[in-house]
Amino acid sequence: MNSFLKGMYFSITLNHWTKIANKNNAALVLHTINNFVLKKLTLFCFKDEGGSTSIEMYHQLSFEMETWSLSVTNFVEMVTDTAYKAGEASRGKNCQNSAALLC
């Protein structure tokens, strides 16, 4: 998969939600286009027992980008439902050419 992603431009969605039983979950999904087809890759999805901080999200984002050999220069956009955390995480990655849509 790393060879497929090498040199590809990508966006990331970061979602955080709570189930009916008050169990927190988080997911980081990479989106890229290959031959005019949208490809999605879930980088992580986990139960987030006590909630998460922007520092934790930054470390997770850094870990996943390193694990998948993703270049910051190819990081186009981050979209999230957790605006503050994503803003802090993307600023930590120093994504100067990236626009973050925080909703």
C-alpha positions as CSV (number, residue, x, y, z in Angstrom):
1,M,0.0,0.0,0.0
2,N,2.9,2.4,0.7
3,S,4.0,2.1,-2.9
4,F,0.5,2.9,-4.1
5,L,0.4,6.0,-1.9
6,K,3.9,7.3,-2.7
7,G,3.6,10.7,-4.4
8,M,-0.2,10.8,-4.2
9,Y,-2.0,13.9,-3.1
10,F,-4.5,13.1,-0.3
11,S,-7.0,14.5,2.1
12,I,-7.9,13.2,5.5
13,T,-11.2,13.1,7.4
14,L,-11.1,12.9,11.2
15,N,-14.3,11.8,12.9
16,H,-15.2,11.4,16.5
17,W,-18.6,10.1,17.7
18,T,-20.4,8.7,20.7
19,K,-22.6,5.7,20.5
20,I,-25.9,5.4,22.3
21,A,-24.1,3.6,25.2
22,N,-21.8,6.7,25.7
23,K,-18.8,4.9,24.1
24,N,-16.5,7.3,22.2
25,N,-15.0,6.3,18.9
26,A,-12.5,8.0,16.5
27,A,-11.5,7.3,12.9
28,L,-8.9,8.8,10.5
29,V,-9.6,8.1,6.8
30,L,-7.3,9.0,3.9
31,H,-8.9,10.0,0.6
32,T,-7.1,10.0,-2.7
33,I,-8.0,9.8,-6.4
34,N,-6.4,7.2,-8.7
35,N,-7.4,7.1,-12.4
36,F,-10.4,9.3,-11.6
37,V,-11.7,6.9,-8.9
38,L,-12.0,8.0,-5.3
39,K,-10.1,5.7,-3.0
40,K,-10.6,5.6,0.8
41,L,-8.3,4.0,3.3
42,T,-9.1,3.8,7.0
43,L,-5.8,4.6,8.8
44,F,-7.2,4.0,12.2
45,C,-10.5,3.4,14.0
46,F,-10.7,2.8,17.7
47,K,-12.7,3.1,20.9
48,D,-11.7,6.4,22.5
49,E,-12.4,5.6,26.2
50,G,-11.8,9.0,27.8
51,G,-12.1,11.3,24.8
52,S,-9.0,12.6,23.1
53,T,-7.0,15.8,23.1
54,S,-5.5,17.7,20.2
55,I,-2.1,16.5,21.3
56,E,-3.2,12.9,21.1
57,M,-4.7,13.4,17.7
58,Y,-1.5,15.1,16.5
59,H,0.6,12.2,17.6
60,Q,-1.8,9.7,16.0
61,L,-1.8,11.7,12.7
62,S,2.0,11.9,12.8
63,F,2.3,8.2,13.5
64,E,0.0,7.3,10.6
65,M,1.7,9.6,8.2
66,E,5.1,8.1,9.1
67,T,3.7,4.5,9.0
68,W,2.2,5.0,5.5
69,S,5.1,7.2,4.2
70,L,2.8,10.1,3.6
71,S,4.4,13.4,2.6
72,V,3.3,16.6,4.3
73,T,3.8,18.4,0.9
74,N,1.0,16.1,-0.6
75,F,-1.4,16.7,2.4
76,V,-4.1,18.8,0.7
77,E,-6.9,19.1,3.3
78,M,-8.3,17.8,6.6
79,V,-12.0,17.8,7.2
80,T,-13.4,17.0,10.6
81,D,-16.3,17.2,12.9
82,T,-13.9,17.9,15.7
83,A,-12.8,21.4,14.6
84,Y,-10.5,22.4,17.5
85,K,-8.6,19.1,17.6
86,A,-8.1,18.9,13.8
87,G,-6.9,22.5,13.7
88,E,-4.4,21.8,16.3
89,A,-3.3,18.6,14.7
90,S,-2.9,20.1,11.2
91,R,-1.0,23.1,12.6
92,G,1.3,20.7,14.3
93,K,2.0,19.0,11.0
94,N,3.0,22.4,9.6
95,C,0.8,22.0,6.5
96,Q,1.4,25.4,4.9
97,N,-0.2,24.4,1.6
98,S,-3.2,22.8,3.2
99,A,-6.6,24.2,3.8
100,A,-8.5,22.8,6.7
101,L,-12.3,22.8,6.5
102,L,-13.5,22.7,10.1
103,C,-17.1,22.0,10.4
